[in-house]
Amino acid sequence: MEDPNLHLLVFLEVCTTLKINGASTNDIRLCLFLFPLKDKARAWLHSLPPGFITTWGKLTKVFHAKFFSPRKIISLRNQITLFAQWKDKSFYEAWEHFKDLLRLCPHHGLQKWMVVQTFYNGVTYTMKLKIDEVTGGIMSKTKDEAYNLIEKMTLNNY
């Protein structure tokens, strides 16, 4: 896969289906991680010194460092923080696009309240009015309430 985060997500989904007596989750992940890798990614993992990777946390850290460049992280963070709803897109499409950006860069570093505020600031003026009308003022809600209200609005096709 070209998206290292999606690769890790799919890999973790598969790993949750496996239980081996006496093996920790960490051990299972470390043993199986090589199998879905191809070409350059597999060669990269084999090139690491023996014993260099001992935990899943370390593996994900070096994997991200290798396959998720700082330039890509900066680009995605900018797309998130500079989000703007396109005039011809619905509320649902705008929210889904915004969530896609968040998924592409799960280490974006934005707290939930900032995610809500960034999305709200990026929608059209008309959509802000509709959001405030439906929610009774989204920015006066707690971060969890605000996020959940936005999710609810997408389910109701606003």
C-alpha positions as CSV (number, residue, x, y, z in Angstrom):
1,M,0.0,0.0,0.0
2,E,1.2,3.5,-0.6
3,D,-0.4,4.9,2.6
4,P,1.7,3.7,5.5
5,N,-1.1,4.6,8.0
6,L,-3.6,2.5,6.1
7,H,-1.1,-0.3,5.9
8,L,-0.7,-0.2,9.7
9,L,-4.4,0.0,10.3
10,V,-5.2,-3.0,8.1
11,F,-2.3,-4.9,9.6
12,L,-3.6,-4.2,13.2
13,E,-7.1,-5.3,12.1
14,V,-5.8,-8.6,11.0
15,C,-3.7,-9.0,14.1
16,T,-6.7,-8.6,16.4
17,T,-8.1,-11.8,14.8
18,L,-5.2,-13.8,16.0
19,K,-4.5,-15.3,19.5
20,I,-1.6,-17.5,20.1
21,N,-1.2,-19.1,23.5
22,G,1.8,-17.7,25.4
23,A,2.5,-15.0,22.8
24,S,1.9,-11.3,23.6
25,T,0.2,-8.9,21.3
26,N,3.6,-7.3,20.8
27,D,5.3,-10.5,19.8
28,I,2.5,-11.4,17.3
29,R,2.7,-8.0,15.6
30,L,6.5,-8.1,15.4
31,C,6.5,-11.6,13.9
32,L,3.8,-11.0,11.4
33,F,4.7,-7.5,10.3
34,L,7.2,-8.7,7.6
35,F,4.6,-10.7,5.7
36,P,2.4,-8.0,4.0
37,L,5.5,-5.9,3.1
38,K,6.7,-5.9,-0.5
39,D,9.8,-4.8,-2.4
40,K,11.5,-1.7,-0.9
41,A,9.6,-1.9,2.4
42,R,10.6,-5.6,2.9
43,A,14.2,-4.8,2.0
44,W,14.2,-1.9,4.4
45,L,13.0,-4.1,7.3
46,H,15.6,-6.8,6.5
47,S,18.3,-4.1,6.4
48,L,17.7,-3.1,10.1
49,P,20.3,-4.5,12.5
50,P,19.3,-7.6,14.4
51,G,17.7,-6.8,17.7
52,F,17.1,-3.2,16.7
53,I,13.3,-3.6,16.8
54,T,12.1,-5.1,20.1
55,T,8.6,-3.4,20.5
56,W,5.6,-2.6,18.4
57,G,6.0,1.0,19.4
58,K,9.5,1.2,18.1
59,L,8.6,-0.6,14.9
60,T,5.8,1.9,14.1
61,K,8.0,4.8,15.0
62,V,10.8,3.8,12.6
63,F,8.3,2.7,10.0
64,H,6.7,6.1,10.0
65,A,10.0,7.8,10.0
66,K,11.0,5.8,6.9
67,F,7.7,5.9,4.9
68,F,6.0,9.0,6.1
69,S,8.3,11.8,5.4
70,P,8.3,15.1,7.4
71,R,7.3,16.9,4.1
72,K,4.3,14.7,3.8
73,I,3.3,15.2,7.4
74,I,3.6,19.0,7.0
75,S,1.6,18.9,3.7
76,L,-1.2,16.9,5.3
77,R,-1.2,19.1,8.4
78,N,-1.5,22.2,6.2
79,Q,-4.4,20.6,4.3
80,I,-6.1,19.9,7.6
81,T,-5.5,23.3,9.2
82,L,-6.3,25.2,6.0
83,F,-9.4,23.1,5.2
84,A,-12.1,24.9,3.2
85,Q,-15.4,23.5,2.1
86,W,-15.8,23.7,-1.7
87,K,-18.9,25.6,-2.7
88,D,-20.4,22.7,-4.6
89,K,-19.9,20.2,-1.8
90,S,-22.6,19.2,0.7
91,F,-22.0,19.2,4.4
92,Y,-21.7,15.4,4.4
93,E,-19.0,15.5,1.6
94,A,-17.1,18.3,3.4
95,W,-17.1,16.4,6.7
96,E,-16.1,13.1,5.0
97,H,-13.3,14.9,3.1
98,F,-12.1,16.5,6.4
99,K,-12.1,13.1,8.2
100,D,-10.2,11.6,5.3
101,L,-7.5,14.2,5.8
102,L,-7.4,13.4,9.5
103,R,-7.1,9.6,8.8
104,L,-4.3,10.2,6.4
105,C,-2.3,11.9,9.1
106,P,-3.4,10.4,12.4
107,H,-0.3,12.0,14.1
108,H,-1.6,15.5,13.1
109,G,-1.4,16.6,16.8
110,L,-4.7,18.5,16.9
111,Q,-6.8,18.1,19.9
112,K,-10.5,17.3,19.4
113,W,-11.7,20.8,20.1
114,M,-9.2,22.1,17.5
115,V,-10.5,19.5,14.9
116,V,-14.0,20.8,15.5
117,Q,-13.0,24.4,15.3
118,T,-10.9,23.9,12.2
119,F,-13.8,22.2,10.4
120,Y,-16.3,24.8,11.5
121,N,-14.0,27.6,10.4
122,G,-13.6,25.9,7.0
123,V,-17.2,25.5,6.0
124,T,-19.1,28.1,4.1
125,Y,-20.9,30.9,5.8
126,T,-24.3,29.4,4.9
127,M,-23.2,26.1,6.4
128,K,-22.1,27.7,9.6
129,L,-25.5,29.2,10.0
130,K,-27.1,25.8,9.4
131,I,-24.7,24.1,11.9
132,D,-25.5,26.7,14.6
133,E,-29.2,26.5,13.9
134,V,-29.2,22.7,14.2
135,T,-26.9,22.5,17.2
136,G,-27.9,25.6,19.1
137,G,-24.4,27.0,18.6
138,I,-21.7,24.4,18.0
139,M,-18.9,26.4,19.5
140,S,-20.7,26.6,22.9
141,K,-20.7,22.8,23.2
142,T,-18.0,20.6,24.7
143,K,-15.5,19.2,22.3
144,D,-17.2,15.7,22.4
145,E,-20.7,17.2,22.1
146,A,-19.6,19.3,19.1
147,Y,-17.9,16.4,17.4
148,N,-20.9,14.1,17.9
149,L,-23.3,16.7,16.7
150,I,-21.4,17.1,13.5
151,E,-21.4,13.3,13.0
152,K,-25.1,13.3,13.7
153,M,-25.7,16.0,11.1
154,T,-23.9,13.9,8.5
155,L,-26.2,11.0,9.3
156,N,-29.2,13.2,8.8
157,N,-27.9,14.3,5.3
158,Y,-27.5,18.0,6.1
